[in-house]
Amino acid sequence: MQRIRNAFVVLSVVAFSTAAALADMPKELKGTWILDAEATEKYVQTSPKWKDEDAKRLPMIMKRMSQVLYELKDGAMIATMWGRSQTVAVTLNKRDGKSYVFDAKVRDQTMTMTVTFVSDATITIRSSTTDDMDYFLWKRGKLPKEAGPNDKALALEAMKKAMEQATAKPAKGK
């Protein structure tokens, strides 16, 4: 679950980095993808990394990630969070069954982004540089109208608390 909590950081790096390339996006991937919260909650709980105490943090993580959308279009993956978007140029490297492997360059680092259909309507988006995004499932859709700037404050508060917990020193005698 630590890796899942770090997904927001990874998403920020991917979302706010750019690269240049041109390629056609496969038709079946084109469009806007949002978090499938219900499917993700079930999926993450099947992970061997899942611990019962992770259940306390899951609602906050889901709330944060539900503010993210991906748009997949020719030559690009566009990540949008709270109205801020950034494009990562991608080139389709190969297709293997229901998986599509894209090459991308983020902050002078070459990486691959693998988009896989988990079901007819749900995909995963994975990076070769981290497994933080492995547990999120995405479906076609739009962000709800209530998603917006107020949720940014919630996410920042959640990130601050997570950072404080990560850096907190254990009490004496423990």
Secondary structure, 3 states (H helix, E strand, C coil): CHHHHCHHHHHHHHHCCCCCCCCCCCCCCCEEEEECHHHHHHHHCCCCCCCCCHHHHHHHHHHHHCCEEEEEECCEEEEEECCEEEEEEEEEEEEECCEEEEEEEECCEEEEEEEEECCCCEEEEEECCECCCCCCCEEECCCCCCCCHHHHHHHHHHHHHHHHHHHCCCCCCC
